[in-house]
């Protein structure tokens, strides 16, 4: 669609719900909203459990009677649209309703099949790219507001249907006046203020959790999560990251990063090269010849190893939605707003660790891994080294 017609056309967000800007709330009101959803999730899970156990051998006894009694009192207070849904769906919907900070948390949890049931991680994967989208006219208005220029001066066309809609940003395919295929990413309205407010609440939660679970360092974990999330709303950082990655991989044609169009980018708007490819978990990629798939695995491993151990600058939000398989095949990395840095000493220590591990030197592998870790309060470094040495020995024996 021509940008000049955006204001006169109805919105089309096929397969996307319409994004609703969250109301402005004080810190106290935001805290109460969060608590309401937390308790709603707990008692919603109770309601689902009661229904699943009713009429089964597990639906007997005093314990089940007390659960039914509690559910009887709490059910009327639960969200009517949510209380009869499966627990994983309730969890996803409540994270969506709470907004970008909690959606980002859900995205991280969707990758943790090592600690969560598959039913939950599969449902949370819906948070990766199909979140509610702002209507097309609003999207165009955000571009004009962010860049201070008429759309027709920059783009010939902007697709009306989003390519993707995530917790913080939304992307559409477009064509520049020079004929280049690009994508435009904008930060959804109201997101920065919500993130700043949630960061304060999470900081307070971290302080309280530190008193109860000091051995896990929850305050530091939450602080890092909040800092990374806040950085993502400044799209100039993502532009810088993309150019840094591209410069680091100029000698490897099989690993690519999108070109940034600085003249059409700013703090809340980012225009970059469009990668016309497929996700690595798509049927098309799975049907590729074995040789091409092995080549992709090699490229992915090379990219990660180089990012961490050679450059000390790595993509910190890798999941299938942030990888594009291009013809060749080539591996394209996108969504570069969240990155990590690793200093030289830590890189050397981890290299020594992996070398010792491969050589079967369990004692030194444990020593190097222990040196790379930060023992928490009440930690047992000697016990940690013993456990790592034992696991390393067992792994070496079974490999």
C-alpha positions in Angstrom: 0.0 0.0 0.0 1.2 3.5 -0.8 2.0 5.3 2.5 0.0 8.3 1.5 -3.3 6.3 1.7 -2.6 4.9 5.2 -4.8 7.3 7.1 -7.8 6.6 4.8 -7.7 2.9 4.8 -9.2 0.4 7.4 -6.7 -1.5 9.4 -5.8 -5.0 8.4 -3.8 -7.0 11.0 -4.5 -10.5 9.6 -3.9 -13.2 12.3 -3.0 -10.5 14.8 -5.2 -9.2 17.6 -5.3 -5.4 17.8 -2.8 -4.0 20.3 -4.4 -2.1 23.1 -2.3 0.6 24.8 -2.1 -0.1 28.5 -3.6 2.7 30.6 -1.1 4.9 32.5 -0.8 3.7 36.1 0.9 4.9 39.2 3.5 2.6 40.7 1.1 1.4 43.4 -1.7 0.7 40.9 0.7 -1.2 38.6 1.8 -3.3 41.6 -1.8 -4.1 42.5 -2.5 -5.0 38.9 0.4 -7.4 38.9 -0.7 -8.9 42.2 -4.2 -9.4 40.8 -2.9 -11.4 37.9 -0.6 -13.4 40.0 -3.4 -14.5 42.4 -5.7 -15.0 39.4 -3.1 -17.4 37.9 -2.8 -19.3 41.2 -6.6 -19.7 41.7 -7.1 -20.2 37.9 -4.8 -23.2 38.1 -6.8 -24.5 41.1 -10.0 -24.2 39.1 -8.5 -26.2 36.2 -7.2 -28.8 38.6 -10.6 -29.3 40.3 -12.3 -29.7 36.9 -9.7 -32.2 35.7 -9.9 -34.3 38.9 -13.7 -34.3 39.1 -15.1 -37.8 38.6 -11.7 -39.5 38.6 -10.0 -41.6 41.4 -7.9 -38.4 42.2 -11.2 -36.5 42.8 -11.8 -38.0 46.2 -10.8 -37.5 49.8 -10.5 -34.6 52.2 -7.8 -32.8 50.2 -10.0 -32.6 47.1 -13.0 -31.5 49.1 -11.0 -28.6 50.6 -9.8 -27.7 47.1 -13.4 -27.7 45.8 -14.4 -25.5 48.7 -11.6 -23.0 48.1 -12.5 -23.0 44.3 -16.1 -22.4 45.2 -15.2 -19.2 47.0 -12.5 -17.9 44.6 -14.0 -18.8 41.2 -16.5 -15.9 41.0 -13.6 -13.5 41.3 -11.6 -14.9 38.4 -11.6 -13.4 34.9 -14.5 -14.9 33.1 -12.6 -15.2 29.8 -9.7 -17.0 31.4 -10.9 -19.2 34.2 -12.0 -22.2 32.0 -8.9 -22.2 29.8 -6.1 -24.6 30.2 -3.4 -23.4 32.6 -0.7 -22.8 29.9 -3.2 -20.6 28.0 -4.1 -18.7 31.2 -0.4 -18.1 31.8 0.2 -16.8 28.3 -2.9 -14.6 28.3 -2.1 -13.0 31.6 1.5 -12.3 30.6 0.1 -10.6 27.5 -2.3 -8.6 29.6 0.5 -7.5 31.9 2.5 -6.1 29.0 6.0 -6.1 27.5 8.1 -6.8 30.6 6.2 -9.9 31.4 5.9 -11.0 27.8 9.7 -10.8 27.5 9.9 -13.0 30.6 7.5 -15.5 29.0 9.6 -15.5 25.9 12.7 -16.5 27.9 10.7 -19.2 29.7 9.4 -20.6 26.4 13.0 -21.8 25.7 13.4 -23.5 29.1 12.1 -27.0 28.3 14.7 -28.2 30.9 12.7 -26.8 33.8 9.1 -26.4 32.4 6.6 -28.9 31.0 6.4 -29.0 27.2 2.7 -28.0 27.3 3.8 -24.7 28.9 6.8 -23.9 26.7 4.8 -24.7 23.5 2.1 -22.3 24.5 4.6 -19.6 25.5 6.2 -19.8 22.1 3.2 -17.9 20.8 4.7 -14.9 22.6 7.6 -14.9 20.2 6.1 -13.3 17.1 2.3 -13.2 17.0 1.4 -10.7 19.7 -1.3 -8.0 19.3 -0.4 -5.5 16.6 -1.0 -1.7 16.4 -3.4 -0.8 13.4 -1.7 0.2 10.2 -2.5 3.9 10.4 -1.1 4.1 13.9 2.1 2.3 12.7 2.5 4.8 9.9 1.9 7.7 12.4 4.6 6.3 14.7 7.1 6.4 11.8 6.3 10.0 10.9 6.5 11.0 14.6 9.8 9.1 15.1 11.6 10.4 12.0 9.9 13.8 11.5 9.5 13.3 7.7 6.6 12.5 5.4 6.3 8.8 4.6 6.2 9.5 0.8 9.7 11.1 1.1 11.1 7.8 2.3 9.0 4.8 1.1 7.2 3.8 -2.0 5.1 1.1 -0.2 4.6 -0.2 3.3 2.8 -3.6 3.6 -0.4 -3.2 5.6 -0.1 -6.6 7.3 2.7 -6.9 9.9 5.5 -9.4 9.3 5.7 -9.8 13.1 4.5 -8.3 16.3 6.6 -8.8 19.5 6.5 -7.5 23.1 8.2 -4.2 22.3 8.2 -3.7 18.6 6.3 -4.4 15.4 7.7 -4.9 11.9 6.3 -4.4 8.4 7.9 -5.0 5.0 8.4 -1.9 2.9 10.1 -0.6 -0.3 12.3 2.5 -0.3 12.1 5.1 -3.0 15.3 3.5 -4.4 13.5 0.2 -4.7 15.2 -1.6 -1.8 13.2 -4.2 0.1 13.4 -3.3 3.8 11.6 -3.9 7.0 10.5 -1.1 9.3 10.5 -1.7 13.1 8.8 0.7 15.5 8.4 0.7 19.3 4.8 0.3 20.2 3.2 3.3 21.9 3.4 3.5 25.7 6.0 0.8 26.0 9.0 2.8 27.4 6.9 4.2 30.3 5.6 0.7 31.1 9.1 -0.8 31.1 10.5 1.9 33.4 7.6 1.4 35.9 8.0 -2.4 35.8 11.7 -2.1 36.3 11.1 -0.3 39.6 8.6 -3.0 40.7 11.0 -5.8 39.7 13.8 -4.1 41.7 11.6 -4.1 44.8 10.7 -7.8 44.2 14.4 -8.6 43.7 15.2 -6.9 47.1 12.6 -9.0 48.9 13.6 -12.3 47.1 17.2 -11.6 48.1 16.2 -11.8 51.8 14.6 -15.2 51.3 16.8 -16.8 48.6 20.2 -15.1 48.9 22.0 -18.1 47.5 20.5 -17.6 44.0 21.3 -13.9 43.7 17.8 -12.9 42.5 18.4 -9.2 42.9 21.3 -9.3 40.4 19.4 -11.6 38.0 16.3 -9.3 38.0 18.5 -6.2 37.6 20.2 -7.6 34.6 16.9 -8.6 33.0 15.4 -5.2 33.6 18.5 -3.4 32.2 18.5 -5.6 29.0 14.8 -5.0 28.4 15.0 -1.3 28.9 17.9 -1.1 26.4 15.7 -2.7 23.7 13.4 0.4 23.4 16.2 2.5 22.0 16.5 1.1 18.5 19.7 3.1 17.8 21.4 0.4 20.0 20.1 -2.3 17.7 21.4 -0.4 14.7 24.8 -0.1 16.3 24.8 -3.8 17.2 23.9 -4.9 13.7 26.7 -2.8 12.2 29.2 -4.2 14.8 28.2 -7.8 14.0 28.5 -7.2 10.2 32.0 -5.7 10.7 33.0 -8.7 12.8 31.9 -11.2 10.1 33.0 -9.5 6.9 35.3 -12.5 6.1 32.4 -15.1 6.4 29.9 -14.8 3.5 27.7 -17.5 5.0 26.8 -15.6 8.2 25.0 -12.3 7.5 23.4 -9.4 9.4 20.9 -6.9 8.0 22.1 -3.6 6.5 20.9 -0.6 8.4 19.3 2.4 6.7 20.5 5.2 9.0 18.6 7.9 7.1 15.3 6.2 7.9 16.1 5.2 11.5 16.0 6.8 14.9 15.4 6.1 18.6 11.9 4.6 18.1 12.1 3.6 14.4 14.6 1.2 12.7 14.8 0.5 8.9 16.9 -2.4 7.8 17.4 -4.8 5.0 14.7 -7.4 4.4 15.9 -11.0 4.6 13.8 -13.1 2.3 14.1 -16.6 3.9 12.6 -19.0 6.3 12.8 -19.9 10.0 15.1 -22.8 10.8 12.2 -24.8 12.2 10.0 -24.3 9.1 9.0 -27.3 7.0 10.8 -25.9 4.0 14.1 -25.8 5.9 13.5 -29.3 7.3 13.0 -30.6 3.8 16.4 -29.3 2.6 19.1 -31.7 1.6 21.1 -33.2 4.4 24.3 -31.5 3.2 22.6 -28.1 3.3 21.3 -28.7 6.8 24.7 -29.8 8.1 26.1 -26.6 6.5 23.6 -24.5 8.5 24.5 -26.3 11.7 28.2 -25.6 11.0 27.5 -21.9 10.3 25.4 -21.6 13.5 28.1 -23.2 15.6 30.8 -21.0 14.0 28.8 -17.9 14.6 28.3 -18.6 18.3 31.9 -19.6 18.9 33.2 -16.6 17.1 30.8 -14.2 18.9 31.7 -15.5 22.3 35.4 -16.6 22.1 36.8 -14.4 19.3 34.9 -11.1 19.5 33.5 -11.2 23.0 30.3 -9.7 21.6 27.3 -12.0 21.1 23.6 -12.2 20.3 21.9 -12.6 23.7 18.4 -13.4 22.5 18.8 -16.4 20.1 15.7 -18.5 19.3 14.2 -19.8 16.0 12.3 -16.5 15.5 15.6 -14.5 15.4 17.3 -16.7 12.7 16.6 -16.7 9.0 17.8 -19.4 6.6 18.7 -17.7 3.3 19.5 -19.2 -0.1 23.0 -20.6 -0.3 22.4 -21.7 2.4 23.3 -18.7 4.6 22.5 -18.0 8.2 20.9 -14.6 8.8 20.7 -13.1 12.3 18.0 -10.6 13.2 16.5 -8.8 16.2 19.8 -7.7 17.5 18.7 -5.4 20.3 19.8 -7.7 23.1 23.6 -8.4 23.1 26.2 -9.5 25.7 29.8 -8.8 26.1 32.5 -11.1 27.5 35.8 -9.7 28.7 39.2 -11.2 27.7 39.9 -13.0 31.0 36.5 -14.8 31.1 36.9 -15.8 27.4 40.3 -17.4 28.2 39.0 -19.1 31.3 36.1 -20.7 29.4 38.4 -21.7 26.5 40.7 -23.5 29.0 37.6 -25.1 30.6 36.4 -26.6 27.3 39.9 -27.7 26.3 40.3 -29.5 29.7 36.8 -31.0 29.2 37.6 -32.4 25.8 41.0 -33.7 26.9 39.3 -35.6 29.8 41.0 -33.5 32.5 38.1 -33.4 34.9 40.0 -31.7 37.7 41.2 -28.7 35.7 37.8 -28.5 33.9 36.2 -28.1 37.4 38.9 -25.6 38.4 38.4 -23.3 35.3 34.6 -23.5 35.5 34.7 -22.6 39.2 37.0 -19.6 38.4 34.5 -18.4 35.8 31.6 -18.5 38.3 30.6 -16.0 41.0 29.9 -17.9 44.2 26.8 -16.6 46.0 26.4 -16.0 49.6 26.8 -19.3 51.4 28.2 -21.0 48.3 30.4 -24.0 48.5 33.2 -23.6 45.8 35.0 -26.7 46.9 31.8 -28.8 46.7 31.0 -27.2 43.3 34.4 -28.2 41.9 33.9 -31.8 43.2 30.5 -32.1 41.6 31.8 -30.7 38.2 34.7 -33.0 38.3 32.4 -36.0 38.9 30.0 -35.0 36.1 32.9 -34.3 33.7 34.4 -37.7 34.4 31.0 -39.4 33.9 30.4 -37.5 30.7 33.9 -38.4 29.3 33.3 -42.1 30.2 30.0 -42.2 28.4 30.9 -40.2 25.3 
